[in-house]
Amino acid sequence: MLLGISIEKIGMSRKYKFQDNEEIYFVTFAVVSWIDVFIRNEYKDILVDSLKFCQKNKDLDIYGWCIMTSHVHLIIGSRGNLLSNILRDLKRHTSVKIKAINNHPAESRREWMLSMMKETGMANNNNNNFQLWQQNNHPIELSTEKNYAPETGLFA
């Protein structure tokens, strides 16, 4: 159970897909191998700046967010652009920018982190030798009445 959401109640064909672009979704996406990238403010700032860019230029609405050390939780919607495209672009942009790990003077874990990201990227045909994010976003629609339990105020 996550935020009062029972994942088992979501049908397999609908599981982890954006079904209706006009709805609000809870999404989670994680760094490959759950690497603690976001312990450094410089990397968090890249992610926050990317989110702000998507709000301003890609119609992203953010209702709630939490950056953990190795993953991100968002409650989001869109004013037009497809959410799947917005998240694809967000993840692509942050991946390119966070390659700056290579140039971070105080990054003691640089070689280890880059080797994990390189290994994952090489194993994935969609990438060129580098992968920051795991492939999935785990979107869960929050605004449907069928998932809402008014007696508790939670999504079931």
C-alpha positions as a Markdown table, in Angstrom:
| # | Residue | x | y | z |
|---|---|---|---|---|
| 1 | Met | 0.0 | 0.0 | 0.0 |
| 2 | Leu | 1.5 | 3.3 | -1.1 |
| 3 | Leu | -0.1 | 6.6 | -0.2 |
| 4 | Gly | -3.3 | 4.6 | 0.4 |
| 5 | Ile | -3.1 | 3.1 | -3.1 |
| 6 | Ser | -3.5 | -0.6 | -3.4 |
| 7 | Ile | -1.4 | -1.5 | -6.5 |
| 8 | Glu | -3.1 | -4.9 | -6.7 |
| 9 | Lys | -6.4 | -3.2 | -7.5 |
| 10 | Ile | -5.0 | -1.8 | -10.7 |
| 11 | Gly | -5.6 | -4.1 | -13.7 |
| 12 | Met | -2.4 | -5.7 | -15.3 |
| 13 | Ser | -3.0 | -4.1 | -18.7 |
| 14 | Arg | -3.5 | -0.7 | -17.0 |
| 15 | Lys | -0.6 | -1.1 | -14.6 |
| 16 | Tyr | 2.1 | 1.6 | -14.8 |
| 17 | Lys | 0.7 | 3.4 | -17.8 |
| 18 | Phe | -0.7 | 6.9 | -18.3 |
| 19 | Gln | -4.2 | 6.2 | -19.3 |
| 20 | Asp | -5.8 | 9.6 | -19.4 |
| 21 | Asn | -3.6 | 12.7 | -19.8 |
| 22 | Glu | -6.2 | 14.9 | -18.1 |
| 23 | Glu | -5.9 | 13.1 | -14.8 |
| 24 | Ile | -3.5 | 13.5 | -11.9 |
| 25 | Tyr | -0.9 | 10.8 | -11.3 |
| 26 | Phe | 1.5 | 9.7 | -8.6 |
| 27 | Val | 4.8 | 8.7 | -10.3 |
| 28 | Thr | 8.0 | 7.3 | -8.9 |
| 29 | Phe | 11.2 | 6.9 | -10.8 |
| 30 | Ala | 14.6 | 5.7 | -9.5 |
| 31 | Val | 18.2 | 5.9 | -10.4 |
| 32 | Val | 19.7 | 2.7 | -11.7 |
| 33 | Ser | 20.9 | 0.3 | -9.0 |
| 34 | Trp | 19.3 | 2.7 | -6.5 |
| 35 | Ile | 22.5 | 4.8 | -6.5 |
| 36 | Asp | 22.3 | 7.7 | -4.0 |
| 37 | Val | 22.9 | 10.4 | -6.5 |
| 38 | Phe | 20.8 | 13.1 | -4.9 |
| 39 | Ile | 22.9 | 13.4 | -1.7 |
| 40 | Arg | 24.7 | 16.3 | -3.4 |
| 41 | Asn | 22.9 | 19.6 | -3.8 |
| 42 | Glu | 24.4 | 20.1 | -7.3 |
| 43 | Tyr | 22.6 | 17.1 | -8.6 |
| 44 | Lys | 19.3 | 17.9 | -6.8 |
| 45 | Asp | 19.5 | 21.4 | -8.3 |
| 46 | Ile | 19.8 | 19.9 | -11.8 |
| 47 | Leu | 16.6 | 17.9 | -11.2 |
| 48 | Val | 14.7 | 20.8 | -9.7 |
| 49 | Asp | 15.7 | 23.1 | -12.6 |
| 50 | Ser | 14.5 | 20.4 | -15.0 |
| 51 | Leu | 11.2 | 20.2 | -13.2 |
| 52 | Lys | 10.8 | 24.0 | -13.3 |
| 53 | Phe | 11.7 | 24.0 | -17.1 |
| 54 | Cys | 9.0 | 21.3 | -17.7 |
| 55 | Gln | 6.4 | 23.4 | -15.7 |
| 56 | Lys | 7.2 | 26.5 | -17.7 |
| 57 | Asn | 7.7 | 25.0 | -21.2 |
| 58 | Lys | 6.1 | 21.6 | -21.3 |
| 59 | Asp | 2.7 | 22.1 | -19.5 |
| 60 | Leu | 3.7 | 20.1 | -16.4 |
| 61 | Asp | 1.6 | 20.7 | -13.3 |
| 62 | Ile | 3.3 | 19.6 | -10.1 |
| 63 | Tyr | 1.0 | 19.1 | -7.1 |
| 64 | Gly | 3.5 | 17.4 | -4.8 |
| 65 | Trp | 7.1 | 16.2 | -5.0 |
| 66 | Cys | 9.8 | 14.5 | -2.9 |
| 67 | Ile | 13.4 | 14.0 | -3.9 |
| 68 | Met | 14.9 | 11.1 | -2.1 |
| 69 | Thr | 18.6 | 10.1 | -2.3 |
| 70 | Ser | 18.0 | 7.6 | -5.1 |
| 71 | His | 14.6 | 8.2 | -6.4 |
| 72 | Val | 11.8 | 10.8 | -7.0 |
| 73 | His | 8.1 | 10.9 | -6.1 |
| 74 | Leu | 5.8 | 13.3 | -8.0 |
| 75 | Ile | 2.1 | 14.0 | -8.1 |
| 76 | Ile | 1.7 | 15.5 | -11.5 |
| 77 | Gly | -0.7 | 16.4 | -14.3 |
| 78 | Ser | -0.5 | 18.2 | -17.6 |
| 79 | Arg | -2.1 | 21.2 | -19.3 |
| 80 | Gly | -1.7 | 19.6 | -22.7 |
| 81 | Asn | 1.5 | 17.7 | -23.5 |
| 82 | Leu | 1.5 | 14.0 | -22.9 |
| 83 | Leu | 2.8 | 13.1 | -19.5 |
| 84 | Ser | 4.8 | 10.2 | -20.9 |
| 85 | Asn | 6.6 | 12.6 | -23.2 |
| 86 | Ile | 7.2 | 15.1 | -20.5 |
| 87 | Leu | 8.8 | 12.5 | -18.2 |
| 88 | Arg | 10.8 | 11.1 | -21.1 |
| 89 | Asp | 12.2 | 14.5 | -21.8 |
| 90 | Leu | 12.8 | 15.3 | -18.1 |
| 91 | Lys | 14.7 | 12.0 | -17.6 |
| 92 | Arg | 16.7 | 12.5 | -20.8 |
| 93 | His | 17.7 | 16.0 | -19.9 |
| 94 | Thr | 18.7 | 15.2 | -16.3 |
| 95 | Ser | 20.7 | 12.2 | -17.5 |
| 96 | Val | 22.7 | 14.5 | -19.8 |
| 97 | Lys | 23.3 | 17.1 | -17.1 |
| 98 | Ile | 24.1 | 14.6 | -14.3 |
| 99 | Lys | 26.9 | 13.2 | -16.4 |
| 100 | Ala | 28.6 | 16.2 | -14.8 |
| 101 | Ile | 29.5 | 13.7 | -12.0 |
| 102 | Asn | 32.5 | 13.1 | -14.1 |
| 103 | Asn | 33.7 | 16.7 | -13.5 |
| 104 | His | 32.6 | 17.0 | -9.9 |
| 105 | Pro | 35.8 | 17.7 | -7.9 |
| 106 | Ala | 34.6 | 16.4 | -4.6 |
| 107 | Glu | 32.8 | 13.3 | -5.9 |
| 108 | Ser | 34.6 | 10.4 | -4.1 |
| 109 | Arg | 32.2 | 7.8 | -5.6 |
| 110 | Arg | 32.6 | 9.1 | -9.2 |
| 111 | Glu | 34.2 | 6.0 | -10.7 |
| 112 | Trp | 31.9 | 3.6 | -9.0 |
| 113 | Met | 28.7 | 5.5 | -9.9 |
| 114 | Leu | 29.8 | 6.1 | -13.5 |
| 115 | Ser | 30.7 | 2.4 | -13.9 |
| 116 | Met | 27.2 | 1.3 | -12.6 |
| 117 | Met | 25.5 | 3.8 | -15.0 |
| 118 | Lys | 27.7 | 2.7 | -17.9 |
| 119 | Glu | 27.1 | -1.0 | -17.3 |
| 120 | Thr | 23.3 | -0.5 | -17.1 |
| 121 | Gly | 23.4 | 1.7 | -20.3 |
| 122 | Met | 25.4 | -0.8 | -22.3 |
| 123 | Ala | 22.8 | -3.5 | -21.3 |
| 124 | Asn | 20.0 | -1.4 | -22.7 |
| 125 | Asn | 19.6 | -1.0 | -26.4 |
| 126 | Asn | 17.8 | 2.3 | -25.9 |
| 127 | Asn | 21.0 | 4.0 | -24.5 |
| 128 | Asn | 24.5 | 4.8 | -25.6 |
| 129 | Asn | 26.7 | 3.6 | -22.8 |
| 130 | Phe | 25.1 | 5.5 | -20.0 |
| 131 | Gln | 21.8 | 5.3 | -18.1 |
| 132 | Leu | 20.9 | 7.3 | -15.1 |
| 133 | Trp | 17.2 | 6.4 | -14.6 |
| 134 | Gln | 15.5 | 3.1 | -14.4 |
| 135 | Gln | 13.1 | 2.6 | -17.4 |
| 136 | Asn | 9.8 | 2.8 | -15.6 |
| 137 | Asn | 7.8 | 5.6 | -14.0 |
| 138 | His | 5.1 | 3.6 | -12.2 |
| 139 | Pro | 2.3 | 6.1 | -12.9 |
| 140 | Ile | -0.8 | 5.6 | -10.7 |
| 141 | Glu | -3.9 | 7.5 | -11.5 |
| 142 | Leu | -5.1 | 9.4 | -8.4 |
| 143 | Ser | -8.2 | 11.2 | -9.5 |
| 144 | Thr | -10.6 | 8.4 | -10.5 |
| 145 | Glu | -13.7 | 8.0 | -8.3 |
| 146 | Lys | -13.4 | 4.2 | -8.5 |
| 147 | Asn | -10.1 | 4.4 | -6.6 |
| 148 | Tyr | -11.2 | 7.0 | -4.1 |
| 149 | Ala | -12.6 | 6.0 | -0.6 |
| 150 | Pro | -14.5 | 9.1 | 0.7 |
| 151 | Glu | -14.9 | 7.6 | 4.2 |
| 152 | Thr | -11.1 | 7.7 | 4.6 |
| 153 | Gly | -10.2 | 10.4 | 2.2 |
| 154 | Leu | -7.6 | 8.0 | 0.6 |
| 155 | Phe | -7.3 | 6.3 | -2.7 |
| 156 | Ala | -7.8 | 2.6 | -2.3 |
